C-alpha cells in the first residue's frame, strides 16, 4: 500500500526529525530493479501466493504479547497479552477481530472500507470511529500478507546481503514513486532467505506516525497451512534484535474460507476500496 500503516510507538527508533531512510550503499550504487523484482516474486511464491489468491476469506487465531513499560502502555487490550480471532478478505483492508481473552473478551472490532464498528456479544454493531480498530486490524493483516502485498511497489532495488539469525539473506528495498525518502510514502526493506526465499526480517519507515521512525520485525518459525507459509512469530521492535522486542505477534492457527465475504462487508452500500487507503 502506498502509505503504510503507522506502527505506533511500539516500533520507534528515536532520533532526529530528519526523515528516516532505508536506502543502503548497494541500493544507491547499483539498484538492479529487475533482479529485485525477481526476488520479491520468489518470496511471494515461496510463501504460497497462489493459495492466498484462491481464497475469498481467511481466519487467523492470534495472540499479541507486549513487553516492558512501553509495551504495556501501547497494548490496546488492557493487558500485556491479547488473544483474538481475526477474519480478513485477502488483498483488502476489510475484516474483523474478536477478542478471546482479557478485559475485552467477546468484543468484536470491525473495519470495512476504512469505516469502523464495534460489537458486544449478542448486540448490534455500533458504527463509529474507533481508533484501535482502525489501527490494529489493518496492521495485523498487512504483517500477515506482506510477502504478497509488497509486489505492488513500483520502485525496487537490491540492497545488499546480510546474515540474519544465521541465515544468509538478500535485501530488497521497495517503495512507490521513488526510492529516496518521501514525507508521505514509506520505504520497506525485506531481507529474504537466499535458500528458502522466505522473509526473515522486515524493516520499514512509519511516515504517518513520524518521519524519523523505523520499525523492524523478525519473521520466524514458519508453518505450512495447505501450501500457505506463515510465521508463527513476528517479533517487533525498533531494531528487533534477538530478545529485545516491544511486542510479538503469534499466529496460532489458520482456516481458509471460514466465512463468506458478505460477513466481512456488512454494509453493502459502502464502496469497495480494496488495497486503497483514504488520503
SVG drawing of the C-alpha trace seen along z (x, -y; Angstrom):
<svg xmlns="http://www.w3.org/2000/svg" viewBox="-28 -17 56 46">
<polyline fill="none" stroke="black" stroke-width="0.4" points="0.0,0.0 1.3,-3.4 1.4,-5.0 1.9,-2.4 0.0,-1.9 1.6,-3.6 3.1,-1.0 2.8,-3.4 5.2,-3.8 6.0,-0.1 8.4,-0.5 10.0,-3.8 13.6,-4.4 14.2,-7.6 16.4,-10.2 16.2,-13.5 13.3,-14.9 15.0,-14.1 13.2,-11.6 14.3,-8.1 15.9,-6.5 16.3,-2.7 18.4,-3.1 21.7,-1.3 25.0,-1.8 24.2,1.1 20.7,-0.1 22.0,-3.6 25.1,-2.3 23.5,0.5 19.8,0.8 19.1,3.6 15.3,3.2 14.6,6.2 16.6,8.6 14.9,7.0 11.5,7.8 12.6,11.4 13.5,11.7 10.1,10.4 8.3,12.7 10.3,15.7 9.4,14.7 5.7,14.4 5.8,17.8 7.7,19.4 5.0,18.1 2.2,19.5 0.8,16.6 -1.3,18.9 -3.0,20.3 -3.8,16.8 -5.1,15.6 -7.5,18.5 -9.2,17.6 -12.3,15.5 -11.6,15.0 -9.4,16.5 -9.4,16.7 -6.3,16.5 -6.2,17.2 -3.5,14.9 -2.1,13.5 0.0,10.4 2.2,10.1 3.6,6.7 6.8,6.3 8.2,3.8 6.7,0.4 6.3,-0.9 4.7,2.3 2.2,2.3 1.4,-1.3 0.6,-0.7 -1.4,2.6 -5.0,2.0 -6.3,4.9 -5.9,3.6 -3.4,6.5 0.0,7.3 -1.3,10.4 -4.2,10.1 -5.7,13.2 -8.2,12.9 -9.5,14.4 -9.2,12.2 -11.2,12.7 -10.0,11.0 -10.7,10.6 -7.2,11.1 -5.7,8.1 -8.1,5.6 -8.4,3.9 -11.8,5.3 -12.0,7.5 -12.9,8.0 -11.3,9.4 -13.0,10.9 -11.2,10.9 -10.9,14.3 -9.2,13.3 -8.8,10.5 -10.9,7.4 -12.2,7.2 -13.2,10.9 -16.2,11.3 -15.9,7.9 -15.5,7.5 -13.8,4.7 -14.5,4.4 -13.4,2.3 -15.0,2.0 -13.8,-0.5 -12.0,-2.2 -15.2,-2.6 -15.0,-1.0 -17.5,0.6 -17.6,2.3 -19.9,5.1 -20.5,6.6 -21.5,10.3 -25.2,10.6 -25.7,6.9 -25.9,4.9 -22.9,3.3 -22.1,-0.2 -20.6,-2.1 -18.3,-4.9 -14.7,-6.0 -12.7,-3.5 -9.0,-4.3 -7.9,-0.9 -9.9,0.9 -8.7,-1.5 -5.1,-0.9 -4.7,2.7 -7.0,4.6 -5.1,3.4 -1.8,3.6 -2.1,7.3 -3.4,8.1 -0.5,6.2 2.1,8.1 0.5,11.4 0.1,10.6 3.3,8.6 5.2,11.1 2.3,10.8 1.2,7.1 4.7,5.7 4.6,6.9 2.5,3.7 5.5,1.5 6.7,-0.2 10.2,-1.2 12.7,1.5 16.4,2.0 18.7,4.7 20.0,3.6 22.9,5.9 23.4,9.1 23.3,9.8 23.3,12.9 20.3,12.7 19.6,15.3 22.3,17.4 20.6,17.2 22.3,15.6 19.8,13.0 19.4,10.7 17.8,7.3 15.2,5.7 14.3,2.1 10.7,1.2 8.7,-2.0 6.4,-4.0 7.3,-6.8 10.9,-7.0 13.3,-5.1 14.6,-8.2 12.7,-9.3 9.3,-11.0 7.1,-12.7 4.0,-10.6 5.3,-7.4 7.0,-4.6 10.1,-2.5 10.2,1.2 13.4,3.3 12.8,7.0 15.6,9.4 14.9,12.7 16.5,16.1 18.8,17.0 17.9,20.7 14.2,20.8 13.2,17.3 11.2,16.8 11.0,13.4 13.4,13.3 13.4,9.7 11.4,6.6 12.4,3.0 10.0,0.2 9.5,-3.6 6.4,-4.9 5.6,-8.2 2.1,-8.5 3.3,-8.4 6.5,-10.4 9.0,-10.8 12.0,-9.7 10.6,-6.4 11.8,-3.0 10.4,0.3 11.7,3.8 10.2,7.3 11.7,10.8 9.6,13.4 10.3,16.8 9.1,20.4 7.1,20.8 4.2,23.3 2.6,24.7 -1.2,24.3 -2.1,26.1 0.7,24.5 0.5,21.1 3.6,20.5 3.0,18.2 5.3,17.3 4.4,18.5 6.1,15.4 6.6,11.8 8.8,10.1 8.7,6.3 10.9,3.6 12.9,0.6 15.7,2.9 14.2,6.3 17.4,7.6 17.3,11.1 15.3,11.0 14.7,7.2 11.2,6.7 8.3,4.3 5.7,6.9 5.4,10.2 2.6,11.3 1.9,15.0 -0.2,16.9 -1.7,19.9 -3.9,21.3 -5.2,20.6 -8.5,21.5 -9.4,20.8 -12.8,19.6 -14.5,20.0 -16.8,17.1 -18.5,15.6 -17.3,12.2 -20.7,10.7 -19.9,11.4 -16.9,9.0 -18.8,6.4 -21.9,5.9 -22.6,2.5 -23.4,3.3 -23.7,-0.4 -20.0,-1.1 -17.7,-1.4 -15.2,1.5 -11.8,-0.1 -9.6,3.0 -6.0,2.1 -6.6,-1.7 -6.4,-3.8 -8.1,-7.2 -5.9,-10.2"/>
</svg>
